[in-house]
């Protein structure tokens, strides 16, 4: 038997409220220092989508949105503000399902999720204006930029996962999901490798970035915990260039669409 395998997760403390234009790399590095974390090759930072979106100015005031006729027609069916429905439609390629409280869409980034990932929780208002937060414009690019900045600061080869909470079609409850990845494999292809009985695996692919995102979400929380960045040490696969887009199932292989 070899040494025990361990994965250590640590929530960074003391991150301030993030505003548009914030230097996320500098703020996260300062929080890591306060948490007595020094970076090593192979470490991974799991970063909540919300603070990336805030830093990138993806906060939208509903007062600035003019709903289209399609949004006005759909709004009563889903019991949502027509301005919010308009943003969901703008962020989506296709509406798959609609019922009161939810619109399931194919996001412009390829994700299948509710309400195009648009969220109002923990979105600070200004002068009482109602506002929502969109997903980053390109989460893989955002992750790669953070990775480059941290490597320049620390000299360590790190992985970055940008994490959001997705619902699932066949199970209740949201789960942390990787929407942006840099510096680590999002998908591990084990096809052709041997199991303990010597049998070659034929279909096994592991959503490693999603598994790490889900584990980190246990510490991040979903409400007012204020822990949007998790440091992970012990990711059990070699780092390599990777993207969250590796995890998207091609439409021709989707048995349910």
Buried (B, 14 or more C-beta within 10 A) or exposed (E): EEEEEEEEBBBBEEBEEBEEEBEBBEBBBBBBEEBEBEBEEBBBBBBBBBBBBBBBEBBBBBEEBEBBEEBEEBBEEBEBBBBBBBBBBBBBEEBBEBEEEBBBBBBBBBBBBBBBBBBBEBBEEEEEEBBBBBBBEEBBEBBBBBBBBBBEBBEEBBBBBBBBBBBEEEEEEBBBBBBBBBBBBBBBEBEEEEEEEEEEEEEEEBBBBBBBBBBBBEBBEEEEEBBBBBBBBEBEBEBEEBBBBBBBEEEEEEEEE
